[in-house]
Amino acid sequence: MKTHLRSCVAALALAAAGAGMASAQELVIGTDVDAGTLDPRLTRDTTAYRTSNLISSGLVQLTPQLEAVPDLAESWESPDDTTVVFTLREGLTFSDGSALTAEDVVHTFETLIDPDFNAPQRSLYTPIESVEAIDERTVQFNLSTPYAPLLSYLDMGIVPSDYEGDMALEPVGAGPMVLESWTRGSEIVLAPSESYWAGAPEVEQVTMRIVGDNSARAQAFEAGDLDVIQSPLSPNDIQRLQDMDGVGSAIIAGLGVTYLNFNTSDPLLSDPEMRQAFAMLVDQDTIVNQIYQGVDEVATSVILPGSWAYSPDIQQPTFDIEGAVSKFNELGWSDSDGDGFLDKDGETLSITLSTHSEDPNRVQSVEFLQAMMQQAGVDASVQISDWPSFSTGYVQQGEHQIALLGWLNIVDPDRMLYSQLSSEGGLNWGGYDNAEVDALLEEGRTALEQDARTEAYRAAAEIIAEELPYYIISYQGYQLFWDEEAVSDVTANPRGAFRGLIGLATPE
């Protein structure tokens, strides 16, 4: 691997080109869910990630084009395929005034890869064999294998090694903002940090206000109670907001998918052919173009169409009620008693579809799926619960059958696939286990040539499109709206990050 250097001067030059400026003293951002934690190592939801990204800083920062540029590290080099050496900027401090050194970087990543720490994204960092502090400003990453996507994951916020407080509730970071207050379920208030290496942001206060209902959040924006809102939003609101005077907007391809998570550990869904039959009852066109009114794109596989690994030749099953019924029949399910429902050995073919209550489009989608399945003779029911109960208390415990979910922040195919669909992946909530897919996903992250990575991911995607632990309904679009009196010169970031909104120099 060739030496890769980035200078502070180059970073600032990039930053000046894409700065978003907040002209209001207070910037109020509407968000759909409350943060679960403000410890950057433990974030599971978008609000937690986006807030932590303001409070904390990583070695690198990702541009809207997903290029890694310097943040706390001013440069790095790779003397060989399994070693990366970072040089930190001079004089770095955390928001409490303590010095930020290589030891803090070591501590951050040692805790991330410690199984007992239980970091949700741990599998993204397991190729890190060890991290060494060479001196106060130099830190060396030793990898067990070459690891192509490593830089894409090193925006992880660095935390102090000797902090005795609660990072989840009272975080100390080296980012552009500090936590001022947090009212659970209501709002998170941030103030500028005077210790950020690039200088304090221009905005005097940022408030993340939690408004769970998408339409209520749009109405609050129209009423002037919010300065910025972004995905997820209801399609009707998106169209209306686009046409409003004084409202800036960015409608771009996102880095997320909406998908069905099949619990392959469930006895009914353990057979890939059963999953195929259920997948054939998913009317993507109606969901994407009517329920979501075309703000997303009908998906064909687990690879995003903007990715270098995408191939249009990889195709999941498409909507075909008759084909689904025939497949169920082949698998022994038929309407033997004439009650309109398929049965086998005296058992009715029953399934539970689930999602969370905060997103009305997802609720409408699972209700529509329920109707399609009932039309095919499946006794389908719907379970709707609030996000915390649905995510951590239901899906992540593997108690679902078919759950409607989304993945965001897919900056690399590895980010979408390894943790979620490798047999030992920490986010493999559906219990999928395929040794060939495991090997391909390992190849995809360890090969350093993009052609080899592409071949591995396409081969894995082919198997996944047939075995269907996931059925990808849509590739998500990303929508951002702002009050032009409050914010100007905005560069939309498909990750939904807020740094470009607060009057802070950010890279393009």
C-alpha positions as CSV (number, residue, x, y, z in Angstrom):
1,M,0.0,0.0,0.0
2,K,1.4,3.4,-0.9
3,T,2.1,6.0,1.7
4,H,-1.0,8.2,2.0
5,L,-0.5,11.7,3.5
6,R,-3.0,14.5,4.1
7,S,-1.9,17.8,5.5
8,C,-3.6,20.3,7.8
9,V,-3.4,22.9,5.1
10,A,-5.1,20.6,2.5
11,A,-7.8,19.8,5.0
12,L,-8.5,23.5,5.7
13,A,-8.5,24.3,2.0
14,L,-11.1,21.6,1.4
15,A,-13.0,22.8,4.4
16,A,-13.3,26.4,3.2
17,A,-14.8,25.2,0.0
18,G,-17.8,23.6,1.6
19,A,-18.6,25.5,4.8
20,G,-22.3,25.7,5.7
21,M,-23.0,28.9,7.7
22,A,-25.6,29.2,10.5
23,S,-26.8,32.8,10.7
24,A,-29.1,32.3,13.6
25,Q,-27.8,32.5,17.2
26,E,-29.7,29.3,18.0
27,L,-30.2,26.5,15.4
28,V,-33.1,24.1,16.1
29,I,-33.0,20.8,14.3
30,G,-35.9,18.5,14.3
31,T,-35.1,14.8,14.7
32,D,-37.3,11.7,14.8
33,V,-35.9,9.7,17.8
34,D,-34.1,10.5,21.0
35,A,-30.4,9.5,21.3
36,G,-29.9,6.2,23.2
37,T,-26.4,7.3,24.3
38,L,-23.9,10.1,23.6
39,D,-20.9,7.7,23.9
40,P,-19.7,7.6,20.3
41,R,-18.6,4.0,20.7
42,L,-22.1,2.8,21.7
43,T,-24.4,4.7,19.3
44,R,-27.1,2.7,17.7
45,D,-29.4,5.4,16.3
46,T,-29.1,8.3,13.9
47,T,-29.7,11.0,16.5
48,A,-27.0,9.5,18.8
49,Y,-24.5,9.3,15.8
50,R,-25.3,12.9,14.6
51,T,-25.1,14.4,18.0
52,S,-21.9,12.5,19.0
53,N,-20.4,13.6,15.7
54,L,-20.7,17.2,17.0
55,I,-19.4,16.5,20.5
56,S,-16.6,14.2,19.5
57,S,-14.1,14.0,16.6
58,G,-12.3,11.1,15.0
59,L,-9.0,10.7,13.5
60,V,-10.6,11.4,10.1
61,Q,-13.8,12.9,8.9
62,L,-15.7,11.7,5.8
63,T,-16.7,14.2,3.2
64,P,-20.1,14.1,1.5
65,Q,-18.3,12.1,-1.3
66,L,-17.2,9.6,1.4
67,E,-13.5,10.5,1.2
68,A,-11.5,10.3,4.4
69,V,-9.8,13.6,5.2
70,P,-8.0,14.7,8.4
71,D,-9.7,15.7,11.6
72,L,-7.7,15.0,14.7
73,A,-5.0,13.3,12.7
74,E,-3.1,15.7,10.5
75,S,-1.6,12.9,8.4
76,W,-1.2,9.1,8.1
77,E,0.9,6.6,6.2
78,S,0.9,2.9,5.5
79,P,4.4,1.4,5.5
80,D,2.8,-2.0,4.7
81,D,-0.6,-3.6,4.1
82,T,-1.2,-4.3,7.8
83,T,0.1,-1.1,9.4
84,V,-1.2,2.4,9.5
85,V,0.5,5.2,11.4
86,F,-1.3,8.4,12.3
87,T,0.2,11.7,13.4
88,L,-2.1,13.8,15.6
89,R,-2.3,17.5,15.4
90,E,-0.3,19.6,17.9
91,G,-2.0,20.9,21.0
92,L,-5.2,18.8,20.8
93,T,-7.5,19.0,23.9
94,F,-10.8,17.6,25.0
95,S,-13.6,20.0,25.9
96,D,-12.7,19.7,29.6
97,G,-9.3,21.1,28.9
98,S,-7.3,17.8,29.2
99,A,-4.8,17.0,26.6
100,L,-5.7,14.5,23.8
101,T,-2.8,12.2,23.1
102,A,-2.1,8.9,21.4
103,E,-3.0,7.1,24.6
104,D,-6.6,8.3,24.2
105,V,-6.7,6.9,20.7
106,V,-5.4,3.6,22.0
107,H,-8.0,3.5,24.8
108,T,-10.9,4.3,22.4
109,F,-10.1,1.5,20.0
110,E,-9.1,-1.1,22.6
111,T,-12.5,-0.6,24.2
112,L,-14.2,-0.8,20.8
113,I,-12.7,-4.2,20.0
114,D,-13.1,-5.6,23.6
115,P,-16.0,-8.1,23.4
116,D,-17.0,-7.3,27.0
117,F,-17.6,-3.6,26.0
118,N,-20.3,-4.8,23.6
119,A,-19.9,-2.0,21.1
120,P,-22.6,-2.3,18.4
121,Q,-20.1,-1.7,15.6
122,R,-17.4,-3.9,17.1
123,S,-17.1,-6.1,14.0
124,L,-16.1,-3.0,11.9
125,Y,-12.9,-2.9,14.0
126,T,-12.0,-6.5,14.7
127,P,-9.3,-6.6,12.1
128,I,-7.4,-4.2,14.4
129,E,-5.0,-6.5,16.2
130,S,-3.5,-3.8,18.4
131,V,-3.1,-0.1,18.7
132,E,0.2,1.4,20.0
133,A,1.1,4.9,21.2
134,I,4.5,5.5,19.7
135,D,4.7,8.9,21.3
136,E,2.2,11.5,22.4
137,R,1.3,12.4,18.8
138,T,1.9,9.2,17.0
139,V,-0.3,6.2,17.1
140,Q,0.1,2.9,15.1
141,F,-2.7,0.5,14.1
142,N,-1.5,-3.1,13.6
143,L,-4.0,-5.1,11.6
144,S,-4.4,-8.9,11.5
145,T,-5.1,-8.8,7.8
146,P,-5.2,-6.0,5.1
147,Y,-8.4,-4.1,5.7
148,A,-9.7,-2.0,2.8
149,P,-12.5,0.0,4.4
150,L,-10.6,0.9,7.6
151,L,-10.3,4.7,6.9
152,S,-14.1,4.8,6.3
153,Y,-14.6,3.8,9.9
154,L,-12.0,6.0,11.6
155,D,-14.4,8.9,12.1
156,M,-15.2,7.2,15.4
157,G,-15.1,9.8,18.2
158,I,-12.0,9.6,20.4
159,V,-12.8,9.5,24.1
160,P,-10.5,10.4,27.0
161,S,-8.7,7.4,28.6
162,D,-8.9,8.7,32.2
163,Y,-12.4,10.1,32.2
164,E,-14.3,9.1,35.4
165,G,-17.7,10.4,34.4
166,D,-20.5,8.8,32.4
167,M,-19.7,9.1,28.7
168,A,-23.2,8.0,27.8
169,L,-24.9,10.9,29.6
170,E,-22.1,13.5,30.2
171,P,-19.8,13.1,27.3
172,V,-16.4,14.8,27.0
173,G,-15.1,15.0,23.4
174,A,-12.9,16.9,21.1
175,G,-15.5,18.0,18.6
176,P,-16.9,21.5,17.8
177,M,-19.8,21.3,20.3
178,V,-20.3,20.4,24.0
179,L,-23.4,19.1,25.7
180,E,-25.2,21.8,27.6
181,S,-28.4,19.9,28.6
182,W,-30.4,16.8,27.7
183,T,-34.0,16.4,28.5
184,R,-34.9,12.8,27.7
185,G,-37.5,12.4,25.0
186,S,-37.6,16.2,24.4
187,E,-34.4,17.9,23.4
188,I,-30.6,17.8,23.4
189,V,-28.9,21.3,23.7
190,L,-25.3,21.9,22.6
191,A,-23.0,24.9,22.9
192,P,-19.9,25.8,21.0
193,S,-16.6,24.2,22.1
194,E,-13.6,26.6,22.5
195,S,-11.2,23.6,22.3
196,Y,-11.9,22.3,18.8
197,W,-8.7,22.4,16.7
198,A,-10.4,24.2,13.8
199,G,-12.0,26.8,15.9
200,A,-15.5,27.3,17.5
201,P,-18.5,27.2,15.2
202,E,-20.4,30.4,14.5
203,V,-23.7,29.2,15.9
204,E,-24.2,29.9,19.6
205,Q,-26.5,27.0,20.3
206,V,-27.8,23.9,18.6
207,T,-30.9,22.2,19.9
208,M,-31.9,18.8,18.7
209,R,-35.7,18.7,19.3
210,I,-37.3,15.2,19.2
211,V,-40.6,15.2,17.2
212,G,-41.3,11.5,16.6
213,D,-44.1,11.8,14.0
214,N,-42.8,12.7,10.6
215,S,-45.7,14.9,9.6
216,A,-45.7,16.7,13.0
217,R,-42.0,17.4,12.5
218,A,-42.7,19.0,9.0
219,Q,-45.6,21.0,10.5
220,A,-43.3,22.3,13.3
221,F,-40.8,23.3,10.6
222,E,-43.5,25.2,8.6
223,A,-44.6,26.9,11.8
224,G,-41.1,28.2,12.4
225,D,-40.5,26.1,15.5
226,L,-37.7,24.2,13.7
227,D,-34.9,25.6,11.5
228,V,-33.8,22.3,9.9
229,I,-35.4,18.9,9.3
230,Q,-34.3,15.9,7.3
231,S,-35.2,12.3,6.4
232,P,-37.3,10.5,7.4
233,L,-40.1,12.6,6.1
234,S,-43.5,11.8,4.6
235,P,-43.7,12.1,0.8
236,N,-46.6,14.6,0.9
237,D,-44.5,16.9,3.2
238,I,-41.5,16.6,1.0
239,Q,-43.3,17.8,-2.1
240,R,-45.0,20.7,-0.2
241,L,-41.8,21.8,1.5
242,Q,-39.9,21.9,-1.9
243,D,-42.4,24.4,-3.2
244,M,-42.3,26.8,-0.2
245,D,-40.6,30.2,-0.4
246,G,-37.8,30.8,2.0
247,V,-37.1,27.1,2.3
248,G,-33.8,25.6,1.1
249,S,-33.8,22.0,0.1
250,A,-31.5,19.2,-1.0
251,I,-33.0,16.0,-2.5
252,I,-30.2,13.5,-3.2
253,A,-29.5,9.8,-3.2
254,G,-29.0,8.5,0.3
255,L,-26.7,6.0,1.9
256,G,-29.5,3.8,3.2
257,V,-32.0,1.0,2.4
258,T,-35.4,0.1,3.6
259,Y,-35.6,-3.7,3.9
260,L,-37.4,-6.7,5.4
261,N,-35.3,-8.6,7.9
262,F,-36.3,-12.3,7.8
263,N,-35.5,-14.2,11.0
264,T,-33.9,-17.2,9.6
265,S,-33.8,-18.8,13.0
266,D,-37.6,-19.0,13.1
267,P,-38.7,-22.5,12.1
268,L,-41.1,-21.2,9.5
269,L,-38.5,-19.0,7.8
270,S,-35.4,-21.2,8.1
271,D,-36.0,-22.6,4.5
272,P,-34.8,-20.1,1.8
273,E,-37.6,-21.2,-0.4
274,M,-40.2,-20.1,2.2
275,R,-38.4,-16.7,2.3
276,Q,-38.5,-16.6,-1.5
277,A,-42.3,-17.2,-1.5
278,F,-42.8,-14.4,1.1
279,A,-40.6,-12.1,-0.9
280,M,-42.7,-12.6,-4.0
281,L,-45.6,-11.0,-2.1
282,V,-43.7,-7.7,-1.7
283,D,-45.1,-5.2,-4.2
284,Q,-42.1,-2.9,-4.3
285,D,-43.6,-0.6,-6.9
286,T,-46.7,0.2,-4.8
287,I,-44.6,0.7,-1.6
288,V,-41.9,2.9,-3.3
289,N,-44.0,4.8,-5.8
290,Q,-47.3,5.2,-4.0
291,I,-46.8,4.9,-0.3
292,Y,-43.4,6.7,-0.5
293,Q,-44.4,8.6,-3.6
294,G,-41.2,8.0,-5.5
295,V,-38.8,9.6,-3.0
296,D,-36.9,6.3,-2.8
297,E,-35.9,3.9,-5.6
298,V,-37.0,0.3,-6.1
299,A,-34.1,-1.9,-5.0
300,T,-32.7,-5.0,-6.7
301,S,-30.1,-6.3,-4.3
302,V,-28.1,-5.5,-1.1
303,I,-25.6,-3.3,-3.0
304,L,-26.4,0.4,-3.4
305,P,-26.6,1.5,-7.0
306,G,-24.1,4.3,-6.4
307,S,-21.5,1.8,-5.2
308,W,-18.6,0.6,-7.3
309,A,-19.7,-3.0,-6.4
310,Y,-23.3,-2.6,-7.8
311,S,-24.4,-4.8,-10.7
312,P,-27.9,-4.5,-12.3
313,D,-27.7,-8.2,-13.1
314,I,-28.2,-9.2,-9.5
315,Q,-31.9,-9.5,-9.0
316,Q,-34.1,-10.4,-6.0
317,P,-37.5,-12.0,-6.6
318,T,-40.1,-9.6,-7.8
319,F,-43.8,-9.3,-7.0
320,D,-45.8,-12.3,-8.2
321,I,-48.8,-13.4,-6.1
322,E,-49.5,-16.5,-8.2
323,G,-45.9,-17.5,-8.2
324,A,-45.8,-17.1,-4.4
325,V,-48.9,-19.3,-4.0
326,S,-47.4,-21.9,-6.3
327,K,-44.2,-22.0,-4.3
328,F,-46.1,-22.3,-1.1
329,N,-48.0,-25.2,-2.7
330,E,-44.8,-26.9,-3.7
331,L,-43.6,-26.6,-0.1
332,G,-46.8,-28.4,1.1
333,W,-49.0,-25.4,2.0
334,S,-52.5,-25.5,0.5
335,D,-56.0,-24.4,1.4
336,S,-57.1,-27.9,2.3
337,D,-60.2,-26.9,4.4
338,G,-61.4,-24.1,2.1
339,D,-61.2,-21.3,4.7
340,G,-59.1,-19.1,2.4
341,F,-55.8,-19.7,4.3
342,L,-53.0,-22.0,3.4
343,D,-52.3,-24.8,5.9
344,K,-50.0,-27.8,6.3
345,D,-50.4,-30.7,8.7
346,G,-53.3,-29.0,10.4
347,E,-51.3,-25.7,10.9
348,T,-52.3,-22.5,9.3
349,L,-49.6,-20.5,7.5
350,S,-49.3,-17.5,9.9
351,I,-46.7,-14.7,9.9
352,T,-46.2,-11.6,12.0
353,L,-45.0,-8.4,10.3
354,S,-43.5,-5.7,12.5
355,T,-42.2,-2.2,12.5
356,H,-42.0,0.9,14.7
357,S,-44.7,3.5,15.2
358,E,-42.6,6.6,14.6
359,D,-42.6,6.2,10.8
360,P,-46.1,6.3,9.4
361,N,-44.8,5.2,5.9
362,R,-43.4,2.0,7.5
363,V,-46.6,1.4,9.3
364,Q,-48.6,1.8,6.1
365,S,-46.1,-0.4,4.3
366,V,-46.5,-3.4,6.7
367,E,-50.3,-3.0,6.6
368,F,-50.2,-3.1,2.8
369,L,-47.9,-6.2,3.0
370,Q,-50.4,-7.8,5.4
371,A,-53.2,-7.3,2.8
372,M,-51.0,-8.8,0.0
373,M,-50.2,-11.8,2.1
374,Q,-53.8,-12.4,3.2
375,Q,-54.7,-12.2,-0.5
376,A,-52.3,-15.1,-1.1
377,G,-53.7,-17.1,1.8
378,V,-51.3,-16.2,4.5
379,D,-52.7,-15.4,7.9
380,A,-50.6,-12.2,8.4
381,S,-50.8,-10.0,11.4
382,V,-49.0,-6.7,12.2
383,Q,-47.2,-5.7,15.4
384,I,-46.4,-2.0,15.8
385,S,-44.4,-0.7,18.8
386,D,-42.3,2.4,19.7
387,W,-38.8,2.4,18.4
388,P,-37.0,1.4,21.6
389,S,-39.3,-1.5,22.2
390,F,-39.2,-2.6,18.6
391,S,-35.4,-2.3,18.0
392,T,-33.6,-3.2,21.2
393,G,-36.4,-5.2,22.9
394,Y,-37.7,-7.2,19.9
395,V,-35.7,-7.3,16.7
396,Q,-32.2,-7.3,18.3
397,Q,-33.3,-10.1,20.6
398,G,-34.3,-12.2,17.5
399,E,-38.0,-12.3,18.5
400,H,-39.3,-11.1,15.2
401,Q,-40.4,-13.0,12.1
402,I,-40.4,-10.4,9.4
403,A,-39.4,-6.9,10.4
404,L,-39.4,-3.7,8.3
405,L,-36.3,-1.7,9.1
406,G,-33.7,0.5,7.5
407,W,-29.9,0.7,7.4
408,L,-28.2,4.1,7.0
409,N,-24.6,5.3,6.8
410,I,-23.6,2.6,4.2
411,V,-20.3,4.2,3.3
412,D,-18.9,0.9,2.0
413,P,-20.5,-2.5,1.1
414,D,-18.7,-3.9,4.1
415,R,-20.8,-1.5,6.3
416,M,-24.0,-3.0,5.0
417,L,-23.0,-6.6,4.9
418,Y,-20.3,-7.8,7.3
419,S,-21.8,-7.1,10.7
420,Q,-25.4,-7.8,9.5
421,L,-25.0,-11.0,7.4
422,S,-21.8,-12.8,8.4
423,S,-22.6,-15.6,10.8
424,E,-20.7,-14.1,13.7
425,G,-21.8,-10.5,13.0
426,G,-22.9,-8.5,16.0
427,L,-25.9,-7.0,14.0
428,N,-27.0,-10.3,12.5
429,W,-30.4,-10.2,14.2
430,G,-32.0,-12.7,11.8
431,G,-29.4,-15.4,12.6
432,Y,-28.3,-15.9,9.0
433,D,-25.5,-18.5,8.6
434,N,-23.8,-19.3,5.3
435,A,-20.2,-20.3,5.2
436,E,-19.7,-19.3,1.6
437,V,-21.1,-15.8,2.3
438,D,-18.9,-15.5,5.4
439,A,-15.8,-16.3,3.2
440,L,-16.9,-13.8,0.5
441,L,-17.5,-11.0,3.0
442,E,-14.1,-11.7,4.6
443,E,-12.5,-11.5,1.1
444,G,-14.4,-8.2,0.4
445,R,-12.9,-6.5,3.4
446,T,-9.4,-7.9,3.2
447,A,-8.7,-7.5,-0.6
448,L,-7.0,-4.2,-1.3
449,E,-7.8,-4.1,-5.1
450,Q,-11.2,-2.8,-5.9
451,D,-11.7,-5.4,-8.6
452,A,-11.2,-8.2,-6.2
453,R,-13.6,-6.6,-3.7
454,T,-16.2,-6.0,-6.4
455,E,-16.1,-9.7,-7.4
456,A,-16.5,-10.8,-3.8
457,Y,-19.4,-8.5,-3.0
458,R,-21.2,-9.4,-6.2
459,A,-20.9,-13.1,-5.5
460,A,-22.2,-12.6,-1.9
461,A,-25.0,-10.4,-3.2
462,E,-26.0,-13.2,-5.7
463,I,-26.4,-15.7,-2.8
464,I,-28.2,-13.2,-0.6
465,A,-30.6,-12.4,-3.4
466,E,-31.5,-16.1,-3.6
467,E,-31.4,-17.0,0.1
468,L,-33.0,-13.7,1.2
469,P,-32.0,-13.2,4.8
470,Y,-32.8,-9.6,3.8
471,Y,-35.2,-8.4,1.1
472,I,-34.3,-4.9,0.1
473,I,-37.4,-2.9,-0.7
474,S,-35.9,0.4,-1.6
475,Y,-32.7,2.4,-1.9
476,Q,-33.4,5.5,0.3
477,G,-33.3,9.0,-0.9
478,Y,-32.1,11.7,1.5
479,Q,-34.0,15.0,2.0
480,L,-32.8,18.0,3.9
481,F,-34.8,21.2,4.4
482,W,-33.7,24.4,6.1
483,D,-35.0,27.9,6.8
484,E,-32.9,30.1,4.6
485,E,-33.0,32.9,7.2
486,A,-31.4,30.6,9.7
487,V,-28.9,28.7,7.6
488,S,-27.1,29.5,4.3
489,D,-24.5,27.9,2.0
490,V,-25.5,24.4,3.0
491,T,-23.7,21.4,1.5
492,A,-25.9,18.3,2.0
493,N,-24.3,15.3,3.5
494,P,-26.0,12.0,2.6
495,R,-25.0,10.7,6.1
496,G,-27.2,13.4,7.7
497,A,-24.3,14.8,9.6
498,F,-24.8,18.3,11.1
499,R,-21.3,19.8,10.9
500,G,-22.1,21.6,7.6
501,L,-25.0,23.5,9.3
502,I,-23.3,25.1,12.2
503,G,-20.9,27.7,10.7
504,L,-18.0,25.4,10.8
505,A,-15.5,24.7,8.1
506,T,-16.3,21.3,6.8
507,P,-14.7,19.3,3.9
508,E,-16.4,18.7,0.6
